[in-house]
């Protein structure tokens, strides 16, 4: 699957909220580079792995600049 257009700052990209697949990639990418960070370890200790992963996913959703825009598909 090709990268989403926004990943390469494509000026013709349609601004839409992250898809579920994009969110999965963001979470997995974060975990690949940060799973040994003290903040992540503390989050997992407090909420368990799945709870911490959901918190991370929610943070990506909340920071999505297009969260209030309609999906065009």
N, C-alpha and C positions, 0 to 999 in steps of 0.2 A: 504494500500500500504506500502511495506517495505521501510525503510530509504535507501537513496542512499549509495552505498558502501563507498564512500569517507567520509561520515559523521563519520565513525568509523575507519578511516585511514587504510582501507583494502589494503594491498600491492598488491593484485591481481586486484584492481579496474582499469578499463580502463580510462585513463585521457581524458575526453571530456568536452566541454563547458557545462555550466549549461543548463538544459532543461527549458522550459517555466514553467513547474510545480515546479521545484526546485527554480526558481526565485520567483515564487509566494509565496512559503513557506519561503524563506529568507526574503522577504518584510513583510509578515504577522508576522513572528517571531520578526523582528525588531520593528514593530509597537506595538506588544503586550508588549514589555518591555521598549519602549522608546517614546511612543506617547505623553507623558507629559514633555519631555525634552525641554528646552528652544530652542535648535537648531532646533528641529522638528517643534515646534510651529512657530518659525520665518520663516522657509521654507514654511509652509502652508500659513502663512500670505502673503508672497511674491508671491507664485505661485498657491495658491489654493490646496485643498487636492489631487486632481488627478495629478496636475502638480508636486507636491512634491513627490508623490508616484512614478511617472515616473523618477524623478531625482534620487530617492533612488534606483530604479530598475536598472537604467543606471550605477550607481556607483558599484553595485554588478557585472554587466556585465564587466565593465572596470577593476575590480580587479580580475576577474576570471583568474587564472594562466594558464588555458587551452584554452583561448579564440581563439587562432590561430591554434588550433589542429582540425583535422577533426573528425566529429562525426562518430563512427563506429556502425552502425545499419542498 
